[in-house]
Amino acid sequence: MKRPFCLLVLFSLIFFPKNAYAQEEKHPFTAELYGGIYINNENAWLVEPTVSWNFHKYLGLSFGVELTSQYNQPTRQTIIDGYESELADNERNVRWIMFKPALIIKSTALWKSRDDYFKLWVQIEPGLSFACPFHNSLTYEIREFSGNTGHTVDYRTFRNKDLNWLYWGARTSIKLSADRFVFGAGYNISNLDYYSGRRNVTLANGQKFYVPKKELSQSIFISIGYTL
């Protein structure tokens, strides 16, 4: 009997301290915009609008929608039916949209001004990513050449198999509030397979489309927000 009672008391102390309710906070909701780059997976940027609800002084929930895309990726060529073929322009760069619910865990203030106008703290956000690639296939343009001049005569699409769409992630950031504005910078790590939408594509020659090996995705970011 002692163990359940102790657990109940501990739960109450953590989640229901007298002065920690979000109702005592003037502005429990925050709208933020994150922007950054992936520091692996070649060249890729990310933008993520997020809304969060701080229902507790040190806890909250957030929901974001991340858009990410590679840029400046080279043309990928292969032979299809004896013709030179290259990846369609709009499929050279991998692109994703991800829906990201997360738990917010906030530290106590590392520093604050006497009037509480400025506050500095650390925030950790473990969560999930429900991810959808813009293309779960690859389309090649089949090119025919007359001398040095080439033109597209047909298209061929190759489907991908075994797409992974659910991932975990953890975002760590340092936050500075100035009245109702919130500024941040930090680091994110997840098991996102950036190339999952083309990892298992088999081309016309029977070979798999080459993508880098799987690795943990890492990104850095800055953010700006406003409490509501």
Backbone as CSV, one residue per row, in Angstrom:
resi,resn,N_x,N_y,N_z,CA_x,CA_y,CA_z,C_x,C_y,C_z
1,MET,0.812,-1.207,0.000,0.000,0.000,0.000,0.855,1.271,0.000
2,LYS,2.054,1.177,0.561,2.875,2.373,0.675,3.338,2.868,-0.689
3,ARG,3.689,1.922,-1.576,4.247,2.337,-2.866,3.244,3.128,-3.697
4,PRO,1.985,2.654,-3.900,1.025,3.471,-4.668,0.779,4.834,-4.039
5,PHE,0.723,4.872,-2.683,0.495,6.149,-2.018,1.650,7.105,-2.259
6,CYS,2.893,6.606,-2.168,4.072,7.443,-2.412,4.094,7.958,-3.842
7,LEU,3.721,7.080,-4.794,3.687,7.490,-6.195,2.638,8.575,-6.408
8,LEU,1.493,8.441,-5.729,0.443,9.440,-5.868,0.896,10.781,-5.313
9,VAL,1.569,10.740,-4.166,2.081,11.982,-3.580,3.114,12.623,-4.485
10,LEU,4.036,11.814,-5.022,5.074,12.330,-5.908,4.459,12.950,-7.156
11,PHE,3.468,12.269,-7.729,2.781,12.799,-8.906,2.140,14.147,-8.596
12,SER,1.520,14.247,-7.423,0.861,15.496,-7.041,1.852,16.629,-6.862
13,LEU,3.006,16.316,-6.268,4.019,17.344,-6.057,4.585,17.858,-7.367
14,ILE,4.711,16.956,-8.346,5.296,17.334,-9.635,4.313,18.134,-10.481
15,PHE,3.086,17.658,-10.549,2.155,18.225,-11.514,1.175,19.240,-10.938
16,PHE,1.067,19.329,-9.632,0.072,20.234,-9.081,0.608,21.122,-7.964
17,PRO,1.822,21.676,-8.095,2.271,22.626,-7.087,1.396,23.878,-7.132
18,LYS,1.217,24.472,-5.965,0.253,25.562,-5.815,0.507,26.707,-6.774
19,ASN,1.778,27.052,-6.988,2.093,28.253,-7.774,2.565,27.951,-9.183
20,ALA,2.310,26.746,-9.683,2.874,26.376,-10.974,1.839,26.239,-12.067
21,TYR,0.583,26.555,-11.815,-0.430,26.413,-12.851,-0.233,27.422,-13.966
22,ALA,-0.532,26.985,-15.177,-0.425,27.897,-16.313,-1.427,29.039,-16.200
23,GLN,-2.541,28.801,-15.425,-3.524,29.860,-15.287,-2.925,31.102,-14.632
24,GLU,-1.856,30.905,-13.859,-1.216,32.034,-13.222,-0.292,32.770,-14.183
25,GLU,0.018,32.140,-15.289,0.797,32.793,-16.317,-0.140,33.649,-17.162
26,LYS,0.281,34.841,-17.494,-0.580,35.730,-18.263,-0.787,35.233,-19.685
27,HIS,0.243,34.569,-20.237,0.186,34.173,-21.648,0.709,32.739,-21.800
28,PRO,-0.147,31.729,-21.615,0.308,30.337,-21.654,0.571,29.793,-23.055
29,PHE,0.128,30.495,-24.110,0.325,30.020,-25.475,1.426,30.821,-26.167
30,THR,2.197,30.129,-27.007,3.280,30.779,-27.745,3.249,30.317,-29.193
31,ALA,3.325,31.250,-30.107,3.468,30.951,-31.542,4.910,31.259,-31.929
32,GLU,5.586,30.287,-32.548,6.995,30.453,-32.889,7.266,30.037,-34.330
33,LEU,8.330,30.559,-34.862,8.808,30.171,-36.185,10.271,29.773,-36.061
34,TYR,10.564,28.523,-36.434,11.925,28.000,-36.407,12.487,27.982,-37.826
35,GLY,13.760,28.280,-37.945,14.445,28.192,-39.229,15.860,27.709,-39.012
36,GLY,16.319,26.812,-39.893,17.666,26.288,-39.693,18.142,25.460,-40.859
37,ILE,19.212,24.727,-40.608,19.800,23.863,-41.632,20.153,22.513,-41.016
38,TYR,20.101,21.485,-41.832,20.614,20.187,-41.420,22.125,20.196,-41.586
39,ILE,22.822,19.633,-40.618,24.282,19.638,-40.668,24.828,18.300,-41.133
40,ASN,23.943,17.425,-41.576,24.333,16.247,-42.349,23.281,16.111,-43.441
41,ASN,23.157,14.957,-44.074,22.199,14.796,-45.177,22.443,15.799,-46.303
42,GLU,23.705,16.150,-46.534,24.085,17.110,-47.557,23.445,18.476,-47.272
43,ASN,23.093,19.247,-48.305,22.579,20.609,-48.086,21.059,20.583,-47.964
44,ALA,20.545,20.999,-46.802,19.094,21.015,-46.604,18.721,22.097,-45.605
45,TRP,17.611,22.801,-45.898,17.097,23.820,-44.991,15.799,23.331,-44.357
46,LEU,15.382,23.996,-43.279,14.119,23.663,-42.631,13.433,24.933,-42.148
47,VAL,12.109,24.917,-42.196,11.262,25.979,-41.645,10.131,25.286,-40.900
48,GLU,9.847,25.758,-39.675,8.804,25.093,-38.883,8.001,26.094,-38.055
49,PRO,6.761,26.374,-38.430,5.868,27.129,-37.538,5.339,26.197,-36.451
50,THR,5.305,26.688,-35.219,4.931,25.868,-34.067,4.031,26.659,-33.127
51,VAL,3.070,25.964,-32.533,2.240,26.533,-31.478,2.431,25.677,-30.229
52,SER,2.642,26.320,-29.080,2.850,25.570,-27.843,1.912,26.068,-26.755
53,TRP,1.608,25.179,-25.829,0.750,25.470,-24.687,1.485,25.086,-23.419
54,ASN,1.825,26.061,-22.600,2.509,25.809,-21.334,1.460,25.664,-20.226
55,PHE,0.997,24.417,-20.026,-0.045,24.170,-19.040,0.511,24.103,-17.617
56,HIS,1.820,24.127,-17.487,2.499,24.028,-16.203,3.717,24.926,-16.283
57,LYS,4.181,25.368,-15.150,5.319,26.281,-15.141,6.519,25.705,-15.870
58,TYR,6.718,24.385,-15.766,7.888,23.757,-16.369,7.536,22.725,-17.441
59,LEU,6.265,22.594,-17.774,5.836,21.591,-18.742,4.875,22.201,-19.755
60,GLY,4.847,21.605,-20.939,3.920,22.062,-21.958,3.827,21.072,-23.097
61,LEU,3.022,21.410,-24.071,2.865,20.613,-25.284,3.036,21.533,-26.480
62,SER,3.575,20.994,-27.557,3.722,21.793,-28.776,3.330,20.967,-29.986
63,PHE,2.972,21.689,-31.033,2.682,21.039,-32.319,3.253,21.914,-33.425
64,GLY,4.113,21.318,-34.243,4.737,22.047,-35.334,4.579,21.331,-36.662
65,VAL,4.750,22.070,-37.732,4.734,21.509,-39.084,6.044,21.919,-39.748
66,GLU,6.937,20.954,-39.933,8.247,21.249,-40.526,8.226,21.014,-42.030
67,LEU,8.730,21.979,-42.761,8.982,21.833,-44.189,10.495,21.843,-44.372
68,THR,11.008,20.862,-45.068,12.447,20.788,-45.284,12.735,20.341,-46.707
69,SER,13.816,20.849,-47.262,14.200,20.514,-48.629,15.700,20.631,-48.794
70,GLN,16.256,19.743,-49.580,17.638,19.906,-50.011,17.687,21.009,-51.064
71,TYR,18.895,21.427,-51.404,19.055,22.410,-52.466,20.371,22.163,-53.189
72,ASN,20.407,22.577,-54.456,21.608,22.473,-55.297,22.107,21.041,-55.463
73,GLN,21.172,20.092,-55.518,21.583,18.711,-55.754,21.870,18.488,-57.243
74,PRO,22.853,17.659,-57.574,23.235,17.456,-58.973,22.238,16.576,-59.725
75,THR,22.318,16.626,-61.057,21.530,15.736,-61.900,22.035,14.307,-61.732
76,ARG,21.110,13.365,-61.592,21.470,11.950,-61.473,21.086,11.265,-62.778
77,GLN,22.037,10.592,-63.405,21.832,10.013,-64.729,21.875,8.494,-64.689
78,THR,21.162,7.875,-65.650,21.171,6.439,-65.812,20.821,6.122,-67.260
79,ILE,20.827,4.851,-67.625,20.441,4.413,-68.969,19.114,3.669,-68.876
80,ILE,18.133,4.096,-69.672,16.827,3.439,-69.717,16.516,3.098,-71.168
81,ASP,16.327,1.815,-71.431,16.027,1.343,-72.798,17.062,1.837,-73.806
82,GLY,18.309,1.919,-73.373,19.389,2.331,-74.261,19.543,3.828,-74.414
83,TYR,18.689,4.605,-73.737,18.762,6.059,-73.847,19.364,6.662,-72.567
84,GLU,20.099,7.742,-72.750,20.543,8.505,-71.592,19.323,9.137,-70.927
85,SER,19.281,9.050,-69.600,18.136,9.581,-68.851,18.648,10.301,-67.616
86,GLU,17.915,11.323,-67.210,18.316,12.072,-66.027,17.102,12.350,-65.156
87,LEU,17.371,12.483,-63.858,16.320,12.723,-62.891,15.602,14.035,-63.215
88,ALA,14.271,14.017,-63.156,13.480,15.215,-63.447,13.878,16.361,-62.511
89,ASP,13.844,17.575,-63.037,14.306,18.743,-62.279,13.640,18.865,-60.915
90,ASN,12.321,18.646,-60.858,11.601,18.857,-59.598,11.766,17.710,-58.603
91,GLU,12.605,16.713,-58.941,12.845,15.599,-58.027,14.312,15.456,-57.641
92,ARG,15.143,16.416,-58.021,16.553,16.321,-57.649,16.759,16.501,-56.152
93,ASN,15.953,17.367,-55.548,16.090,17.655,-54.124,15.052,16.891,-53.320
94,VAL,15.502,16.200,-52.277,14.579,15.512,-51.373,13.805,16.560,-50.573
95,ARG,12.491,16.369,-50.437,11.646,17.294,-49.682,10.709,16.504,-48.774
96,TRP,10.479,17.045,-47.588,9.573,16.417,-46.631,8.642,17.454,-46.022
97,ILE,7.468,16.993,-45.576,6.616,17.735,-44.661,6.402,16.828,-43.457
98,MET,6.573,17.380,-42.237,6.496,16.566,-41.022,5.593,17.237,-39.992
99,PHE,4.706,16.445,-39.405,3.824,16.916,-38.342,4.420,16.452,-37.012
100,LYS,4.688,17.416,-36.105,5.565,17.144,-34.980,4.942,17.535,-33.636
101,PRO,4.242,16.596,-32.977,3.825,16.835,-31.592,4.989,16.572,-30.647
102,ALA,5.057,17.336,-29.554,6.182,17.171,-28.631,5.793,17.599,-27.225
103,LEU,6.524,17.069,-26.254,6.424,17.483,-24.864,7.465,18.558,-24.597
104,ILE,7.105,19.609,-23.894,8.042,20.681,-23.546,8.455,20.532,-22.083
105,ILE,9.749,20.512,-21.835,10.299,20.478,-20.484,11.202,21.694,-20.332
106,LYS,10.833,22.598,-19.418,11.564,23.849,-19.238,12.350,23.828,-17.925
107,SER,13.525,24.434,-17.956,14.302,24.573,-16.733,13.810,25.784,-15.945
108,THR,14.275,25.911,-14.721,14.056,27.148,-13.994,14.867,28.250,-14.675
109,ALA,14.582,29.483,-14.368,15.272,30.604,-15.013,16.765,30.576,-14.682
110,LEU,17.589,30.576,-15.713,19.035,30.667,-15.514,19.433,32.088,-15.140
111,TRP,18.650,33.027,-15.639,18.870,34.445,-15.330,17.590,35.193,-15.663
112,LYS,17.306,36.232,-14.887,16.175,37.100,-15.210,16.432,38.480,-14.627
113,SER,15.836,39.468,-15.259,15.953,40.835,-14.770,15.058,41.025,-13.549
114,ARG,15.299,42.062,-12.804,14.546,42.282,-11.572,13.050,42.433,-11.801
115,ASP,12.702,43.023,-12.936,11.282,43.222,-13.232,10.687,42.091,-14.066
116,ASP,11.462,41.019,-14.261,11.028,39.856,-15.055,10.801,40.179,-16.524
117,TYR,11.272,41.323,-16.989,11.112,41.659,-18.414,11.938,40.703,-19.277
118,PHE,13.142,40.384,-18.810,14.004,39.422,-19.501,14.109,38.148,-18.667
119,LYS,14.052,36.990,-19.368,14.251,35.696,-18.715,15.055,34.793,-19.653
120,LEU,15.915,33.988,-19.069,16.742,33.059,-19.840,16.566,31.664,-19.256
121,TRP,16.297,30.678,-20.121,16.126,29.301,-19.648,16.505,28.314,-20.751
122,VAL,16.597,27.049,-20.371,16.865,25.951,-21.311,15.598,25.136,-21.478
123,GLN,15.360,24.681,-22.695,14.137,23.943,-23.000,14.473,22.692,-23.797
124,ILE,13.883,21.556,-23.407,14.050,20.285,-24.110,12.685,19.831,-24.598
125,GLU,12.627,19.367,-25.846,11.346,18.963,-26.439,11.467,17.598,-27.105
126,PRO,11.267,16.509,-26.356,11.197,15.189,-26.996,9.851,15.024,-27.685
127,GLY,9.853,14.385,-28.846,8.588,14.241,-29.557,8.676,13.268,-30.705
128,LEU,7.642,13.286,-31.525,7.516,12.405,-32.679,7.385,13.229,-33.950
129,SER,7.719,12.604,-35.077,7.531,13.218,-36.394,6.745,12.258,-37.276
130,PHE,5.579,12.710,-37.737,4.805,11.958,-38.716,5.156,12.569,-40.068
131,ALA,5.981,11.845,-40.833,6.657,12.439,-41.987,6.105,11.910,-43.306
132,CYS,6.013,12.833,-44.261,5.549,12.466,-45.599,6.467,13.105,-46.632
133,PRO,7.135,12.308,-47.471,7.985,12.898,-48.512,7.129,13.463,-49.639
134,PHE,7.627,14.470,-50.315,6.904,15.028,-51.455,6.817,13.997,-52.583
135,HIS,7.834,13.136,-52.680,7.826,12.082,-53.707,8.306,10.782,-53.080
136,ASN,7.476,9.738,-53.185,7.889,8.404,-52.762,8.176,7.561,-53.999
137,SER,8.832,8.186,-54.953,9.192,7.551,-56.222,10.209,8.460,-56.903
138,LEU,10.732,8.023,-58.022,11.657,8.835,-58.816,11.204,8.823,-60.274
139,THR,11.182,9.985,-60.894,10.810,10.091,-62.302,12.013,10.557,-63.110
140,TYR,12.319,9.811,-64.151,13.433,10.155,-65.038,12.911,10.656,-66.376
141,GLU,13.622,11.613,-66.918,13.372,12.070,-68.282,14.262,11.273,-69.226
142,ILE,13.661,10.622,-70.203,14.419,9.873,-71.204,14.777,10.836,-72.332
143,ARG,16.049,10.978,-72.596,16.546,11.994,-73.524,17.043,11.351,-74.822
144,GLU,16.723,12.000,-75.925,17.229,11.578,-77.234,18.066,12.710,-77.803
145,PHE,19.237,12.377,-78.323,20.169,13.400,-78.785,20.292,13.386,-80.298
146,SER,20.353,14.600,-80.853,20.678,14.799,-82.256,21.904,15.697,-82.280
147,GLY,23.071,15.084,-82.441,24.318,15.825,-82.279,24.509,16.149,-80.809
148,ASN,24.692,17.418,-80.514,24.861,17.836,-79.118,23.557,18.326,-78.484
149,THR,22.485,18.267,-79.258,21.197,18.758,-78.780,20.328,17.598,-78.335
150,GLY,19.837,17.690,-77.097,18.983,16.634,-76.572,17.595,17.141,-76.247
151,HIS,16.602,16.264,-76.355,15.248,16.628,-75.965,14.580,15.418,-75.316
152,THR,13.598,15.692,-74.475,12.917,14.635,-73.732,11.890,13.957,-74.624
153,VAL,11.974,12.629,-74.697,11.034,11.874,-75.528,10.044,11.063,-74.693
154,ASP,10.372,10.847,-73.416,9.462,10.066,-72.578,9.872,10.235,-71.114
155,TYR,9.009,9.726,-70.212,9.294,9.736,-68.778,9.119,8.324,-68.237
156,ARG,9.884,7.978,-67.219,9.736,6.685,-66.564,9.804,6.898,-65.054
157,THR,8.784,6.364,-64.356,8.722,6.495,-62.904,9.039,5.161,-62.244
158,PHE,9.867,5.222,-61.216,10.264,4.032,-60.461,9.811,4.213,-59.014
159,ARG,9.001,3.265,-58.535,8.410,3.379,-57.215,9.376,2.964,-56.112
160,ASN,9.189,3.581,-54.954,9.974,3.246,-53.772,9.206,2.248,-52.910
161,LYS,9.932,1.440,-52.148,9.308,0.468,-51.246,9.737,0.740,-49.807
162,ASP,8.889,0.303,-48.868,9.215,0.313,-47.438,9.531,1.717,-46.920
163,LEU,8.663,2.653,-47.225,8.828,4.010,-46.706,8.662,4.021,-45.190
164,ASN,9.575,4.685,-44.499,9.428,4.922,-43.062,8.823,6.308,-42.862
165,TRP,7.785,6.394,-42.043,7.086,7.666,-41.888,6.980,8.138,-40.436
166,LEU,7.374,7.290,-39.476,7.297,7.667,-38.060,8.697,7.701,-37.458
167,TYR,9.040,8.831,-36.828,10.382,9.009,-36.266,10.293,9.685,-34.899
168,TRP,11.344,9.538,-34.110,11.449,10.276,-32.855,12.441,11.420,-33.037
169,GLY,12.364,12.388,-32.152,13.290,13.515,-32.203,13.375,14.193,-30.847
170,ALA,14.414,14.972,-30.646,14.586,15.738,-29.407,15.257,17.056,-29.747
171,ARG,14.582,18.141,-29.392,15.103,19.475,-29.665,15.527,20.116,-28.343
172,THR,16.752,20.638,-28.319,17.270,21.336,-27.145,17.589,22.765,-27.547
173,SER,17.125,23.719,-26.752,17.359,25.115,-27.110,17.530,25.965,-25.863
174,ILE,18.154,27.088,-26.051,18.238,28.102,-25.007,17.328,29.247,-25.431
175,LYS,16.499,29.702,-24.505,15.463,30.679,-24.822,15.680,31.967,-24.021
176,LEU,15.392,33.073,-24.656,15.426,34.371,-24.015,14.122,35.089,-24.315
177,SER,13.388,35.454,-23.276,12.155,36.216,-23.473,12.395,37.673,-23.145
178,ALA,11.790,38.542,-23.933,11.814,39.979,-23.694,10.366,40.431,-23.716
179,ASP,9.781,40.563,-22.547,8.352,40.800,-22.423,7.614,39.638,-23.072
180,ARG,6.877,39.857,-24.157,6.113,38.773,-24.778,6.811,38.163,-25.984
181,PHE,7.979,38.669,-26.352,8.746,38.078,-27.434,9.695,37.006,-26.879
182,VAL,9.886,35.935,-27.658,10.765,34.834,-27.248,11.736,34.548,-28.385
183,PHE,13.031,34.558,-28.070,14.081,34.265,-29.040,14.815,32.996,-28.599
184,GLY,15.232,32.194,-29.565,15.893,30.945,-29.214,16.906,30.505,-30.243
185,ALA,17.753,29.574,-29.820,18.730,28.935,-30.705,19.028,27.561,-30.131
186,GLY,19.276,26.594,-31.001,19.519,25.267,-30.461,19.865,24.219,-31.484
187,TYR,19.667,22.975,-31.058,20.127,21.790,-31.793,19.045,20.726,-31.726
188,ASN,18.858,20.023,-32.829,17.864,18.950,-32.888,18.511,17.673,-33.412
189,ILE,18.128,16.552,-32.813,18.600,15.248,-33.291,17.396,14.327,-33.424
190,SER,17.390,13.509,-34.453,16.295,12.556,-34.650,16.802,11.375,-35.468
191,ASN,15.975,10.342,-35.548,16.334,9.187,-36.379,15.694,9.279,-37.765
192,LEU,15.301,10.507,-38.164,14.749,10.713,-39.501,15.693,10.165,-40.570
193,ASP,15.166,9.302,-41.423,15.911,8.819,-42.592,15.564,9.742,-43.753
194,TYR,16.396,10.740,-43.971,16.089,11.766,-44.957,15.863,11.175,-46.352
195,TYR,16.447,10.012,-46.620,16.367,9.401,-47.954,15.381,8.231,-48.021
196,SER,14.512,8.119,-47.018,13.602,6.975,-46.985,12.696,6.920,-48.205
197,GLY,12.345,8.077,-48.774,11.458,8.111,-49.933,12.094,7.663,-51.228
198,ARG,13.397,7.356,-51.212,14.071,6.861,-52.414,15.131,5.810,-52.097
199,ARG,15.132,5.321,-50.845,16.162,4.363,-50.424,16.011,3.013,-51.106
200,ASN,14.777,2.629,-51.459,14.547,1.308,-52.039,13.944,1.397,-53.438
201,VAL,14.491,2.310,-54.231,14.091,2.421,-55.639,15.037,1.587,-56.490
202,THR,14.477,0.695,-57.308,15.271,-0.109,-58.231,15.085,0.439,-59.645
203,LEU,16.196,0.784,-60.298,16.149,1.393,-61.627,16.048,0.327,-62.717
204,ALA,15.968,0.794,-63.969,15.757,-0.114,-65.104,16.898,-1.106,-65.283
205,ASN,18.106,-0.731,-64.860,19.250,-1.645,-65.006,19.348,-2.656,-63.876
206,GLY,18.344,-2.656,-62.982,18.318,-3.620,-61.893,19.083,-3.189,-60.655
207,GLN,19.725,-2.043,-60.716,20.470,-1.555,-59.577,19.632,-0.579,-58.762
208,LYS,19.914,-0.538,-57.439,19.213,0.416,-56.590,19.755,1.817,-56.811
209,PHE,18.858,2.782,-56.730,19.256,4.176,-56.772,20.133,4.453,-55.562
210,TYR,21.286,5.071,-55.781,22.228,5.279,-54.682,21.775,6.419,-53.773
211,VAL,21.785,6.137,-52.476,21.582,7.170,-51.447,22.592,6.904,-50.336
212,PRO,22.954,7.931,-49.572,23.886,7.728,-48.454,23.321,6.760,-47.419
213,LYS,24.196,6.167,-46.633,23.763,5.244,-45.596,22.962,5.973,-44.524
214,LYS,22.178,5.205,-43.771,21.364,5.796,-42.718,22.241,6.358,-41.600
215,GLU,21.838,7.496,-41.075,22.501,8.091,-39.920,21.510,8.989,-39.202
216,LEU,21.801,9.297,-37.956,20.937,10.208,-37.218,20.961,11.583,-37.870
217,SER,19.794,12.188,-38.008,19.705,13.523,-38.593,19.966,14.564,-37.504
218,GLN,20.761,15.560,-37.847,21.092,16.618,-36.905,20.887,17.973,-37.580
219,SER,20.353,18.908,-36.828,20.123,20.245,-37.381,20.361,21.289,-36.298
220,ILE,20.652,22.497,-36.742,20.769,23.643,-35.856,19.757,24.684,-36.323
221,PHE,19.313,25.550,-35.407,18.212,26.448,-35.748,18.245,27.691,-34.864
222,ILE,17.508,28.689,-35.307,17.158,29.846,-34.492,15.639,29.977,-34.538
223,SER,15.068,30.701,-33.585,13.616,30.830,-33.567,13.214,32.189,-33.013
224,ILE,12.024,32.595,-33.371,11.422,33.799,-32.814,9.958,33.505,-32.564
225,GLY,9.439,33.993,-31.426,8.061,33.709,-31.083,7.407,34.845,-30.329
226,TYR,6.109,34.665,-30.079,5.320,35.684,-29.373,4.306,34.964,-28.506
227,THR,4.242,35.341,-27.255,3.294,34.713,-26.338,1.914,35.333,-26.504
228,LEU,0.902,34.475,-26.400,-0.476,34.887,-26.667,-1.331,34.788,-25.402
